[in-house]
Amino acid sequence: MTVNPRIPASRFAFPSSVKPRFDRTLARRGNRTTEWLMSFAHLGFPKDGPNTAIQPREVAPGTTLIQGIGNNSTIIEQQDGIVVVEGPLNNYRADALIRYIRQRFGSKPIRYIAASHHHADHNGGMRNFVAVGARPVVHVSAVPFFRGVFARRDDRLIRDRLDRSTRQASFLPVPATGSVTMADPVRPVIALAEPTTHATSTILVFVPREGVLVVNGDTYTPGAPVGPGARSLNQTIQANGLNVKWIVGGHGGVISYADFTAALAAAPAS
C-alpha cells in the first residue's frame, strides 16, 4: 500500500476527441451531492444506487410499511386515494414505489406525500410524487424550502418527472400548533408538528382508525434503545391525546405502543 502517491496529471487528461466544457454550477452541485452520499457510505449506510426493491410489511389494516436500506416510506390507503409518508430516498425509489402503488391499488390516486422533516433522506423522491398530483404535506416552516425544491425544472444531470411536467405543488402546511387532516370518509389521516431538537420542521402522521403513528425515525427509531427523543415523542403523544397502538419509523421498523411505553418505563432516567 502506498499512502498519498503522486499521480501524474496526464492520467486525468481528456482524449483529444473530447472537448470538455466546465459548468461551475453543475460542478458545485456534483461536489455537494458526492459529499452527502459519501458521508453516509463512510458511516456504513450506503444511500446511492437505485435501491428499487419494494418490501411491504402490513402494520395494520390500511397501513403498509415499505422498508428501505437507509429509510422507509409508509403507504396509507384511504377510500378516496393514497397517502404516502416519507418521500423515498431518490427518484429511482420513488418511481419504484409509484409503480407498486399503481399495481396494488389500481386507479386510486396518490393524494398526499408527507415529509416528516426537511432532511434529504426523508424526501429525496418527493418531486416525482408531486408530478403525479400528490399534495406535499410539510411543516409550515419548511414550505418556502420545499416550494423552491418543487419549482425547479432545469435539472440537466438526472431529469425527473417534475422536470418534464408543468404541475405546480399545492401544499397542505402543518401548523406549528394544532393539526391538519387529510380527510376521507373511511380513514382520515392527521398530521401534527412534533417539537424536536433534530429538526424544527418535524411532523408526525397519525391514522386514528387503527392507531398508527408514523414518526421521523431520527428522533426515535422503533426497535432501538429509548432515549430523550423517545421521551419527547411520548410527551407529544400524550399532550395531543393520541390513542396510539403502533409506532412506525422513517428509520427502523415497527413497535407496539405497549412495548414502547414498557421500554420507557424500564430505561434509566436521563
C-alpha positions as CSV (number, residue, x, y, z in Angstrom):
1,M,0.0,0.0,0.0
2,T,1.3,3.4,-0.9
3,V,0.0,6.4,1.1
4,N,-0.8,9.5,-0.9
5,P,1.0,8.5,-4.1
6,R,1.9,11.2,-6.7
7,I,-0.3,10.7,-9.7
8,P,0.8,12.4,-12.9
9,A,-1.6,15.0,-14.3
10,S,-1.6,13.1,-17.7
11,R,-3.6,10.3,-16.0
12,F,-6.6,12.7,-16.0
13,A,-6.2,14.2,-19.4
14,F,-9.2,14.1,-21.8
15,P,-8.7,12.3,-25.2
16,S,-8.1,14.8,-28.0
17,S,-11.5,13.9,-29.4
18,V,-13.3,15.1,-26.3
19,K,-14.0,18.8,-25.9
20,P,-15.0,19.3,-22.2
21,R,-16.9,22.3,-21.1
22,F,-16.7,23.4,-17.4
23,D,-20.0,24.4,-15.8
24,R,-19.4,25.9,-12.4
25,T,-23.0,25.5,-11.1
26,L,-23.1,21.8,-12.0
27,A,-19.6,21.3,-10.6
28,R,-20.7,22.7,-7.2
29,R,-23.8,20.5,-7.3
30,G,-21.7,17.4,-8.0
31,N,-19.4,18.2,-5.1
32,R,-22.2,18.7,-2.7
33,T,-24.0,15.5,-3.8
34,T,-20.9,13.4,-3.7
35,E,-20.0,14.6,-0.2
36,W,-23.6,13.8,1.0
37,L,-23.5,10.3,-0.4
38,M,-20.0,9.5,0.7
39,S,-20.6,10.7,4.2
40,F,-23.3,8.1,4.6
41,A,-21.2,5.4,2.9
42,H,-18.3,6.0,5.3
43,L,-20.7,5.6,8.2
44,G,-21.9,2.3,6.8
45,F,-25.2,3.5,5.3
46,P,-24.9,3.4,1.5
47,K,-27.5,5.7,0.1
48,D,-26.5,5.8,-3.6
49,G,-27.7,3.4,-6.3
50,P,-31.3,2.8,-7.4
51,N,-32.5,1.0,-4.2
52,T,-35.7,-0.1,-6.0
53,A,-36.6,-3.3,-4.2
54,I,-40.1,-3.0,-2.6
55,Q,-40.6,-5.0,0.6
56,P,-44.1,-4.4,2.0
57,R,-44.9,-5.1,5.6
58,E,-48.5,-4.7,6.8
59,V,-48.7,-2.8,10.1
60,A,-52.5,-2.6,10.4
61,P,-55.4,-2.7,8.0
62,G,-54.8,0.1,5.5
63,T,-51.2,0.8,6.5
64,T,-48.2,-0.7,4.9
65,L,-44.5,-0.1,5.8
66,I,-42.1,-0.1,2.8
67,Q,-38.6,-0.7,4.3
68,G,-35.5,0.5,2.5
69,I,-31.8,0.3,3.1
70,G,-31.5,3.6,5.0
71,N,-35.0,5.0,5.1
72,N,-38.6,3.9,4.9
73,S,-41.9,5.0,3.4
74,T,-45.4,4.2,4.7
75,I,-48.5,3.8,2.5
76,I,-51.9,4.6,3.9
77,E,-54.9,3.5,1.9
78,Q,-57.9,5.8,2.1
79,Q,-61.3,5.2,0.5
80,D,-60.6,8.0,-2.0
81,G,-56.9,7.7,-2.5
82,I,-53.4,7.0,-1.1
83,V,-51.3,8.8,1.4
84,V,-47.5,8.3,1.3
85,V,-45.5,9.3,4.3
86,E,-41.8,10.0,3.8
87,G,-40.8,10.8,0.2
88,P,-38.4,7.9,-0.8
89,L,-34.7,8.4,-0.9
90,N,-34.3,9.3,-4.5
91,N,-36.1,9.4,-7.9
92,Y,-35.4,5.7,-8.7
93,R,-37.0,4.5,-5.5
94,A,-39.9,7.0,-5.9
95,D,-40.7,5.6,-9.3
96,A,-40.5,2.0,-8.0
97,L,-42.9,2.9,-5.2
98,I,-45.3,4.7,-7.6
99,R,-45.3,1.5,-9.8
100,Y,-46.0,-0.6,-6.7
101,I,-48.9,1.6,-5.6
102,R,-50.5,1.5,-9.0
103,Q,-50.1,-2.3,-9.3
104,R,-51.6,-2.8,-5.8
105,F,-54.3,-0.1,-5.6
106,G,-55.2,0.3,-9.3
107,S,-56.7,3.7,-10.2
108,K,-56.7,5.2,-6.7
109,P,-54.8,8.5,-6.9
110,I,-51.8,9.3,-4.8
111,R,-53.4,12.3,-3.0
112,Y,-50.7,13.3,-0.5
113,I,-47.0,12.9,0.0
114,A,-45.8,13.8,3.5
115,A,-42.3,14.5,4.7
116,S,-41.5,14.1,8.4
117,H,-38.9,16.8,8.1
118,H,-36.7,18.6,5.5
119,H,-33.6,16.4,5.6
120,A,-33.0,14.8,2.2
121,D,-33.1,11.2,3.2
122,H,-36.8,11.7,4.1
123,N,-37.9,13.5,1.0
124,G,-35.4,13.0,-1.8
125,G,-38.0,11.5,-4.1
126,M,-40.9,13.8,-3.3
127,R,-40.7,15.6,-6.7
128,N,-41.9,12.6,-8.6
129,F,-45.0,12.3,-6.3
130,V,-45.8,16.0,-6.8
131,A,-45.5,15.3,-10.6
132,V,-48.3,12.7,-10.4
133,G,-50.6,15.0,-8.5
134,A,-49.8,14.4,-4.8
135,R,-50.1,17.3,-2.4
136,P,-47.0,17.8,-0.3
137,V,-47.7,17.8,3.5
138,V,-44.9,19.5,5.3
139,H,-44.3,21.7,8.4
140,V,-45.3,25.3,7.7
141,S,-41.8,26.5,8.4
142,A,-40.5,24.2,5.6
143,V,-42.9,25.4,2.9
144,P,-40.5,28.0,1.5
145,F,-37.7,25.5,1.2
146,F,-39.9,22.9,-0.5
147,R,-41.5,25.5,-2.7
148,G,-38.0,26.2,-4.1
149,V,-37.3,22.5,-4.5
150,F,-40.5,21.8,-6.4
151,A,-40.3,25.0,-8.6
152,R,-37.2,23.9,-10.4
153,R,-37.5,22.4,-13.9
154,D,-33.9,22.8,-15.1
155,D,-32.1,19.6,-13.9
156,R,-29.5,18.6,-16.5
157,L,-27.8,15.7,-14.8
158,I,-30.8,13.4,-13.9
159,R,-34.1,14.7,-15.1
160,D,-37.1,13.5,-13.0
161,R,-40.9,13.5,-13.6
162,L,-41.3,17.1,-12.4
163,D,-38.6,18.4,-14.8
164,R,-40.9,17.1,-17.6
165,S,-44.1,18.5,-16.0
166,T,-45.9,21.8,-15.7
167,R,-47.7,20.7,-12.5
168,Q,-47.3,23.1,-9.5
169,A,-47.1,21.9,-5.9
170,S,-50.3,22.6,-3.8
171,F,-49.1,22.5,-0.2
172,L,-51.0,21.3,2.8
173,P,-49.0,23.0,5.6
174,V,-48.9,21.6,9.1
175,P,-49.1,24.4,11.6
176,A,-46.6,24.8,14.4
177,T,-49.5,24.2,16.9
178,G,-52.7,22.2,16.1
179,S,-53.0,19.8,13.2
180,V,-54.3,19.3,9.7
181,T,-56.5,16.5,8.4
182,M,-56.2,14.6,5.2
183,A,-60.0,14.0,5.1
184,D,-61.5,10.7,4.0
185,P,-64.9,9.0,4.7
186,V,-63.2,5.8,5.9
187,R,-59.7,6.5,7.0
188,P,-58.8,10.2,7.8
189,V,-55.2,10.9,8.4
190,I,-53.9,13.6,10.8
191,A,-50.6,15.5,10.6
192,L,-49.2,17.5,13.6
193,A,-46.0,19.2,14.5
194,E,-43.5,17.4,16.8
195,P,-41.1,19.6,18.8
196,T,-37.7,18.0,18.5
197,T,-34.0,19.0,18.7
198,H,-33.4,17.1,15.5
199,A,-35.2,19.4,13.1
200,T,-37.7,22.3,13.7
201,S,-39.7,21.1,10.6
202,T,-40.6,17.8,12.1
203,I,-44.2,16.4,11.8
204,L,-46.0,13.3,12.9
205,V,-48.6,11.5,10.8
206,F,-51.4,9.7,12.7
207,V,-54.1,7.2,11.5
208,P,-56.8,7.4,14.2
209,R,-58.8,4.4,13.0
210,E,-56.1,1.9,13.6
211,G,-53.9,3.9,16.0
212,V,-50.9,4.0,13.7
213,L,-48.3,6.8,14.3
214,V,-45.6,7.4,11.7
215,V,-42.5,9.1,13.2
216,N,-39.4,10.5,11.6
217,G,-37.1,7.8,12.8
218,D,-34.3,10.2,13.7
219,T,-35.7,11.5,17.0
220,Y,-36.8,7.9,17.8
221,T,-36.1,4.8,15.8
222,P,-38.6,2.0,16.6
223,G,-36.7,-1.0,17.8
224,A,-33.7,0.9,19.0
225,P,-33.0,1.7,22.7
226,V,-35.1,4.6,24.0
227,G,-33.6,7.9,25.0
228,P,-34.5,11.6,25.3
229,G,-36.1,11.6,21.8
230,A,-38.4,8.8,22.8
231,R,-39.5,10.6,25.9
232,S,-40.1,13.7,24.0
233,L,-42.2,11.8,21.5
234,N,-44.3,10.3,24.2
235,Q,-44.9,13.7,25.7
236,T,-46.2,14.9,22.3
237,I,-48.4,11.8,22.1
238,Q,-49.9,12.4,25.5
239,A,-50.2,16.2,25.0
240,N,-52.3,15.6,21.9
241,G,-54.4,12.8,23.3
242,L,-53.4,10.4,20.5
243,N,-54.7,6.8,21.0
244,V,-51.6,5.2,19.6
245,K,-51.3,1.4,19.1
246,W,-48.4,1.2,16.7
247,I,-45.3,3.3,16.0
248,V,-43.8,3.2,12.6
249,G,-40.4,4.7,11.8
250,G,-38.9,6.6,8.9
251,H,-35.9,4.6,10.0
252,G,-36.0,1.2,11.8
253,G,-39.2,-0.7,11.9
254,V,-42.5,-1.1,13.9
255,I,-43.1,-1.3,17.7
256,S,-46.4,-1.5,19.6
257,Y,-47.2,1.4,21.8
258,A,-47.4,-1.0,24.8
259,D,-43.8,-2.2,24.2
260,F,-42.7,1.4,23.6
261,T,-44.0,2.6,26.9
262,A,-42.7,-0.5,28.7
263,A,-39.2,0.3,27.3
264,L,-39.6,3.9,28.5
265,A,-40.5,2.7,32.0
266,A,-37.6,0.3,32.1
267,A,-35.0,2.8,30.8
268,P,-32.9,4.8,33.3
269,A,-34.0,8.4,33.6
270,S,-31.8,10.8,31.6
